[in-house]
Amino acid sequence: MKGKNEFTEIEIENLKNLISEKIIAAPDKQKGIRNKIRNLGFYYSDFSTQKNGYDLNDLQKLIDNHEIKIIENNNYKSKKIRTTLLLLY
């Protein structure tokens, strides 16, 4: 897996906005948008071998099938802080 399968609520909203933007963008703009999506840790290829793109319905199916887990923003911060503290010791 190149990316991750746990996203905060804010990250999911950002993914939804970027995927919507990607769908209507001109082909020369889509690559930059896909890079932003990947920077959030989402690689559709982690979940599918489909090569003809993806849309909001595909993202929602991943969420509904529990392939993508939505975590609370507070849990994410706590997890990140604990990981950082463990690395310090």
N, C-alpha and C positions, 0 to 999 in steps of 0.2 A: 504494500500500500504506500503510495507516494504521499498522500494527503492524510487527512484525519476523518474520523466518523463521529466526533462530538463537536457540536457548535453551540455557541451561546445564542440566546434569542436575538441579540443585536446582530450577530454574524449571519444568522438565517435571514433576517430582514435585509441586510446588505447583499447577501447572495441573491435573494429574490429580485431586488432592484437591479443588480448587475445582469442577471439572466434576462430580465425584461428588456433592459437596454441592449443587450447583445442580439436579441431576436430581431429588433427593428433597425439595428445599426447596419451601415454599409459594410460590405465585406472587408474593406481596408481598415475599418475601425474595430472589427470584431476581435482581432488578435490582441489588441491592447486591453480590451474588456476581459477576455479570457485570462490574461495574465493577472488582472486584478482579482478574478475569481480564484485563481490558483494561489495567489498571495494570502487569501483567507484560509487556504488549506483544503479547498474542494477540487478534487480531480474526478470528473465523472467516470473516467476510465477505471477508477478503483471499484466501481459498482457495476459496470456494464462493458461489454465488448462491442457495443453498438458504435458505429463510426459515422452516423449521419446526424450528429448533434443531439442536443437535449434542450428541454424547455422547462417552464415552471411545473407542468404536470409531472415530469420525470422527477424533479426534486421532491415534489409532494409525495409521490409514490415511495421514494426512499425513506421519507419521514414516516409515512403511514405503515410501512413494512418494518420499521425499527432498524433499518440499515444505517440511518443517521439518527443520532440521539441529540435532542435539544436539552442543553443544560442551562440552569439559571446563571445569570451574569455573576451573582455573588459566589456561587460554587466554583466558577471558573477562576475568579480572583483568589479564592481560598486555596484551590488546588495549585495555582501558580506560585503563591507565596510559600506554601509548604514545600513544593519542589525546590524552590530557590533556597529555602532554609536548609533542606537536606543536602543540597550541593555545597553549601558553605561549611558543613561539618566534615 
